[in-house]
Amino acid sequence: MESYQAWKHQVRVSSTSGRWAVAVDETALPGWFVTPADAWAAGVREADRREAECSEAGRVATGVR
């Protein structure tokens, strides 16, 4: 298992029986990936999506647009 930091999110990539899985902040993403690079990229995209959600929520809460 390999672990990476993407913004403030933890991305973990692991392999089982030649298939690759990814989890972000301890939540597994659905499906399997053929390569570790594909799994890592999916994890970073999910971390990016979560970061954008947090940023948007902060702007809404503070009234900043």
N, C-alpha and C positions, 0 to 999 in steps of 0.2 A: 504494500500500500504506500502510495506517495501522497503527501499533503502539501498544499500550496495556499498562500494568502492572496486573495483577490479583493482589494479594498479592505473592508473590515470583515470579510467573509472567509470561512475556511472551506477549501475545495479539496476533497479527498478522492483519489482515483485508485481503484483496486481491480484485480483480475481474478476471475474464477473460470476454469475450464476454457481458457483462451478467449473469453469474452470480457469486455471492460465495462465497469460500472463507475458511476460518479455520485458523490453526495456533496451537498452544499449546506453548511451549518448543521450537519448531522441528519439532513433530510435527503433520502435517496431520490435521484431523478428517475423517472420511469424509463424502461428500456435498457438495451445493451449497446455497446459500441465495438467496432471491429479493431480499432487501434487505441492506444492510450492517448494519442494526440486528439482524436475525435472526442473521447470522454472528457479530457481536460478542456477542450474548446467549449463543449456544452456546459461544463461547470462554470467557466468564466462568463459565458453568456447569461447563465442564471444568476450569478453573483452581480453582474452588471444590471440585470433587470431589477433585482432586489435593491441595489444601491439607488437606482432611479426612483423606485417606489418610496424609499426612505427620504430622498431629497424632495420629492413632490409633497409628501406628507408634511415635511418640515416647513415648506413654503406655504402650504395651506394653513397650517397651525399658526404661523406667525403673520399671515396676511401678506407675505411677500410674493410677488409675481415676477 
